[in-house]
Amino acid sequence: MQPRGIFSAAWAWLWATIDDPNRIAWLYIPVLAFLPLTFGSVATFFYFGACIYVGLIFLGRRIGWVWPSTISLGCFVTLGYFAVTMISPLAFPNKVAGWLDVGTAIHYLALTALVGALVQTPKVDVFDLFLNGVRAAAIVSFGHALVQVFLFGHHRATAGMANAIPFGDTAMLAAGFAMVGFVRLSRPMRVFAVLALICGIGGSFLSQTRGALLALPLVMVVVAVQVWPAVRMRRWQAALMAAGLVAALAVFAVALKVPERVDEVRQALQSETLDVERDPSTAHRVVLWTYGFEAFVDRPFFGYGSQNAVSEVRARAARAGFEIPPYRHLHNEFMSVAVGRGVVGLLALILLLVAPLLMVARAPRDARQRDRWAFAVLLSGSYAVFGLTNLLFSHDQTNTVYAAAYLVLLVAAHQARVGIQAFTRPFLGVPDPAPR
């Protein structure tokens, strides 16, 4: 047998990887988890690149069309969310901007195809592979953030993302994900997970994204529940951990001036004139939310179209004597959707946020059910908290993060319901040449 050259061996490896969905999925899932925090929108291209791959291997008959009945509700929710976004360009003016808004939701139209492909890769443990990718991303992105802030003097770290807000949100979510399945990890992997937790929270602090830091209490509670089985036999260590948790939350609240911030919002809501010069950020948000709610009440069913929500609210505020900058959104996911898509859009959004919990609730109580619950609570709860102050589902990077995590959870729930509990890593070496 003649030895193959490096190029022919590389081609054989690439072809075998493309030809076997198990091989490509084993590589694809952790990379998809790693990319958002480290390379931002590259993850979005990677996500849709996977959709193209799925289409090609479907045409090549390597996989068939599958609609998994075990998780069909989760697929219907994403398709419904996408369908609701179509209302804006079809029913309201400024249609080009409306279609651009629909474009940011294509993730959820394509997600069903990815689910159908991954449920046909029974060798691949998508859940643990994704978590390992997230852990690596939290660590690498924190290093990037440190360089930005302390070497280049940036005021707020963005790491590989478009701006500080999606980075801070995603880093906080990654910190929580890092500790999911902690009890099942080996000792070296536990160290890896704890380091990722610290780096994720540290990266979020360096981003100075207040909305992300508001999710810290949720992250710490989920982490405590995940760690508890490993420390419950060591009562004094558990007590120290609980004390540390309470102290950390107290320091967090004081450092971020959370009580003062809440009081500022309360006073702004109660006053007829806002002190914009004292805290323009809070004042602008209160104006947007106040007149956003007024606009929603006037047209509650379908709203004004997502592309017209900000202009409608700014016009109402201007008539009342408040001039606010031309923001792209209303600094609140729920308010933006309520004004842009009405009750119909708001229900679709809430279903999208609740769907991870519903999928886990329908899964059997196996050894990983506790971990799936932690994952779902972090995903749904964190995005709900982030959405209180920012826009999430009209941004390609945060959409990619949510869609990827949702995809992994759906497939993990399917694997549990059909009884797949043992996984083997596909052979990733260069395949032997076919005998002649």
SULDA-V495047 format. One record per backbone hydrogen bond with DSSP energy under -1.0 kcal/mol. NH is the residue of the N-H (numbers start at 0). CO is the residue of the C=O. E is the energy in kcal/mol with one decimal. If there is no record, write none. Layout:
BEGIN
nh->NH co->CO e->E
nh->NH co->CO e->E
END
This chain:
BEGIN
nh->8 co->4 e->-2.3
nh->9 co->5 e->-2.4
nh->10 co->6 e->-2.4
nh->11 co->7 e->-2.3
nh->12 co->8 e->-2.4
nh->13 co->9 e->-2.7
nh->14 co->10 e->-2.8
nh->15 co->11 e->-2.3
nh->16 co->12 e->-2.2
nh->17 co->13 e->-2.5
nh->18 co->14 e->-2.3
nh->19 co->15 e->-1.1
nh->23 co->19 e->-2.0
nh->24 co->20 e->-2.4
nh->25 co->21 e->-1.8
nh->26 co->22 e->-1.3
nh->27 co->23 e->-2.9
nh->28 co->24 e->-2.2
nh->30 co->26 e->-1.1
nh->31 co->27 e->-2.7
nh->32 co->28 e->-1.7
nh->33 co->29 e->-1.6
nh->34 co->30 e->-2.3
nh->38 co->34 e->-3.7
nh->39 co->35 e->-1.3
nh->41 co->38 e->-2.0
nh->42 co->39 e->-1.9
nh->44 co->40 e->-1.5
nh->45 co->41 e->-2.3
nh->46 co->42 e->-2.4
nh->47 co->43 e->-2.1
nh->48 co->44 e->-2.2
nh->49 co->45 e->-1.8
nh->50 co->46 e->-1.2
nh->51 co->47 e->-2.0
nh->52 co->48 e->-2.3
nh->53 co->49 e->-2.6
nh->54 co->50 e->-2.1
nh->55 co->51 e->-2.3
nh->56 co->52 e->-2.6
nh->57 co->53 e->-1.7
nh->58 co->54 e->-2.3
nh->59 co->55 e->-2.0
nh->60 co->57 e->-1.4
nh->61 co->56 e->-3.1
nh->62 co->56 e->-1.0
nh->70 co->67 e->-1.2
nh->74 co->70 e->-1.4
nh->75 co->71 e->-2.7
nh->76 co->72 e->-2.2
nh->77 co->73 e->-1.4
nh->78 co->74 e->-2.2
nh->79 co->75 e->-2.6
nh->80 co->76 e->-2.3
nh->81 co->77 e->-2.2
nh->82 co->78 e->-2.3
nh->83 co->79 e->-2.0
nh->84 co->80 e->-1.4
nh->86 co->83 e->-1.5
nh->89 co->85 e->-1.5
nh->90 co->86 e->-2.4
nh->91 co->87 e->-1.4
nh->97 co->93 e->-1.5
nh->98 co->94 e->-2.7
nh->99 co->95 e->-1.9
nh->100 co->96 e->-1.7
nh->101 co->97 e->-1.9
nh->102 co->98 e->-2.0
nh->104 co->101 e->-1.8
nh->105 co->102 e->-1.1
nh->107 co->104 e->-1.6
nh->109 co->105 e->-2.3
nh->110 co->106 e->-1.1
nh->113 co->109 e->-1.4
nh->114 co->110 e->-2.5
nh->115 co->111 e->-2.5
nh->116 co->112 e->-1.6
nh->117 co->113 e->-2.6
nh->118 co->114 e->-2.1
nh->119 co->116 e->-1.3
nh->120 co->117 e->-1.8
nh->123 co->120 e->-1.8
nh->125 co->123 e->-1.4
nh->128 co->124 e->-1.9
nh->129 co->125 e->-2.1
nh->130 co->126 e->-1.9
nh->131 co->127 e->-2.1
nh->132 co->128 e->-1.9
nh->133 co->129 e->-2.2
nh->134 co->130 e->-2.3
nh->135 co->131 e->-2.1
nh->136 co->132 e->-2.1
nh->137 co->133 e->-2.4
nh->138 co->134 e->-1.7
nh->139 co->135 e->-2.5
nh->140 co->136 e->-2.8
nh->141 co->137 e->-1.4
nh->142 co->138 e->-1.7
nh->143 co->139 e->-2.0
nh->144 co->140 e->-2.5
nh->145 co->141 e->-2.5
nh->146 co->142 e->-1.9
nh->147 co->143 e->-2.2
nh->148 co->144 e->-2.4
nh->149 co->145 e->-2.7
nh->150 co->146 e->-1.5
nh->151 co->146 e->-1.9
nh->153 co->147 e->-2.8
nh->156 co->205 e->-1.9
nh->159 co->36 e->-1.5
nh->160 co->157 e->-2.6
nh->166 co->162 e->-1.2
nh->167 co->163 e->-3.0
nh->168 co->164 e->-2.5
nh->169 co->165 e->-2.4
nh->170 co->166 e->-2.8
nh->171 co->167 e->-1.8
nh->172 co->168 e->-2.1
nh->173 co->169 e->-2.6
nh->174 co->170 e->-1.9
nh->175 co->171 e->-1.6
nh->176 co->172 e->-2.5
nh->177 co->173 e->-2.2
nh->178 co->175 e->-1.2
nh->179 co->176 e->-1.6
nh->181 co->178 e->-1.5
nh->184 co->181 e->-1.3
nh->189 co->185 e->-2.1
nh->190 co->186 e->-1.9
nh->191 co->187 e->-2.0
nh->192 co->188 e->-2.3
nh->193 co->189 e->-2.6
nh->194 co->190 e->-2.5
nh->195 co->191 e->-2.0
nh->196 co->192 e->-2.3
nh->197 co->193 e->-2.4
nh->198 co->194 e->-2.5
nh->199 co->195 e->-2.7
nh->200 co->196 e->-2.2
nh->201 co->197 e->-2.6
nh->202 co->198 e->-2.8
nh->203 co->199 e->-1.9
nh->204 co->200 e->-2.2
nh->205 co->201 e->-2.3
nh->206 co->202 e->-1.4
nh->208 co->203 e->-1.0
nh->212 co->208 e->-1.9
nh->213 co->209 e->-1.5
nh->214 co->211 e->-1.5
nh->215 co->212 e->-1.5
nh->218 co->214 e->-2.3
nh->219 co->215 e->-2.7
nh->220 co->216 e->-2.2
nh->221 co->217 e->-2.4
nh->222 co->218 e->-2.6
nh->223 co->219 e->-2.4
nh->224 co->220 e->-2.1
nh->225 co->221 e->-2.2
nh->226 co->222 e->-2.5
nh->227 co->223 e->-1.8
nh->229 co->226 e->-1.7
nh->230 co->227 e->-1.3
nh->231 co->227 e->-1.9
nh->233 co->230 e->-2.0
nh->237 co->233 e->-2.3
nh->238 co->234 e->-2.6
nh->239 co->235 e->-2.2
nh->240 co->236 e->-2.4
nh->241 co->237 e->-2.6
nh->242 co->238 e->-2.5
nh->243 co->239 e->-2.6
nh->244 co->240 e->-2.3
nh->245 co->241 e->-2.5
nh->246 co->242 e->-2.6
nh->247 co->243 e->-2.7
nh->248 co->244 e->-2.3
nh->249 co->245 e->-2.2
nh->250 co->246 e->-2.8
nh->251 co->247 e->-2.6
nh->252 co->248 e->-2.4
nh->253 co->249 e->-2.2
nh->254 co->250 e->-3.3
nh->255 co->251 e->-2.0
nh->256 co->253 e->-1.0
nh->257 co->252 e->-2.4
nh->260 co->256 e->-2.5
nh->261 co->257 e->-2.7
nh->262 co->258 e->-2.2
nh->263 co->259 e->-2.4
nh->264 co->260 e->-2.2
nh->265 co->261 e->-2.4
nh->266 co->262 e->-2.7
nh->267 co->263 e->-2.5
nh->268 co->264 e->-2.4
nh->269 co->265 e->-1.6
nh->270 co->266 e->-1.6
nh->275 co->273 e->-1.8
nh->278 co->274 e->-1.4
nh->282 co->278 e->-2.5
nh->283 co->279 e->-2.9
nh->284 co->280 e->-1.8
nh->285 co->281 e->-2.4
nh->286 co->282 e->-2.3
nh->287 co->283 e->-2.7
nh->288 co->284 e->-2.8
nh->289 co->285 e->-2.6
nh->290 co->286 e->-2.4
nh->291 co->287 e->-1.6
nh->292 co->288 e->-2.3
nh->293 co->289 e->-1.5
nh->294 co->290 e->-2.1
nh->295 co->291 e->-2.3
nh->296 co->292 e->-2.2
nh->297 co->293 e->-1.5
nh->298 co->294 e->-1.5
nh->303 co->338 e->-2.3
nh->304 co->339 e->-1.9
nh->307 co->304 e->-1.9
nh->311 co->307 e->-2.2
nh->312 co->308 e->-2.1
nh->313 co->309 e->-2.9
nh->314 co->310 e->-2.1
nh->315 co->311 e->-1.8
nh->316 co->312 e->-2.4
nh->317 co->313 e->-2.6
nh->318 co->314 e->-1.9
nh->320 co->317 e->-1.5
nh->321 co->316 e->-2.7
nh->326 co->324 e->-2.2
nh->332 co->386 e->-2.5
nh->332 co->389 e->-1.1
nh->335 co->331 e->-2.9
nh->336 co->332 e->-2.2
nh->337 co->333 e->-2.3
nh->338 co->334 e->-2.5
nh->339 co->335 e->-2.4
nh->340 co->336 e->-3.5
nh->342 co->299 e->-2.9
nh->343 co->300 e->-1.7
nh->344 co->340 e->-1.6
nh->345 co->341 e->-2.3
nh->346 co->342 e->-2.6
nh->347 co->343 e->-1.8
nh->348 co->344 e->-2.3
nh->349 co->345 e->-2.4
nh->350 co->346 e->-2.4
nh->351 co->347 e->-1.9
nh->352 co->348 e->-2.0
nh->353 co->349 e->-2.1
nh->354 co->350 e->-2.2
nh->357 co->353 e->-1.8
nh->358 co->354 e->-2.6
nh->359 co->355 e->-1.8
nh->360 co->356 e->-2.3
nh->361 co->357 e->-1.3
nh->362 co->359 e->-1.2
nh->365 co->363 e->-1.9
nh->368 co->365 e->-1.2
nh->371 co->367 e->-2.5
nh->372 co->368 e->-2.3
nh->373 co->369 e->-1.9
nh->374 co->370 e->-2.5
nh->375 co->371 e->-2.7
nh->376 co->372 e->-2.8
nh->377 co->373 e->-2.3
nh->378 co->374 e->-2.4
nh->379 co->375 e->-2.8
nh->380 co->376 e->-2.4
nh->381 co->377 e->-2.1
nh->382 co->378 e->-1.7
nh->383 co->379 e->-1.9
nh->384 co->380 e->-2.1
nh->385 co->381 e->-3.3
nh->386 co->382 e->-2.0
nh->387 co->384 e->-1.6
nh->388 co->385 e->-1.4
nh->389 co->385 e->-1.4
nh->394 co->391 e->-1.2
nh->398 co->394 e->-2.3
nh->399 co->395 e->-2.2
nh->400 co->396 e->-2.0
nh->401 co->397 e->-2.1
nh->402 co->398 e->-3.0
nh->403 co->399 e->-2.5
nh->404 co->400 e->-2.3
nh->405 co->401 e->-2.8
nh->406 co->402 e->-2.6
nh->407 co->403 e->-2.3
nh->408 co->404 e->-2.2
nh->409 co->405 e->-2.5
nh->410 co->406 e->-2.3
nh->411 co->407 e->-2.4
nh->412 co->408 e->-2.4
nh->413 co->409 e->-2.2
nh->414 co->410 e->-2.8
nh->415 co->411 e->-1.8
nh->416 co->412 e->-2.2
nh->417 co->413 e->-2.0
nh->419 co->414 e->-2.7
END
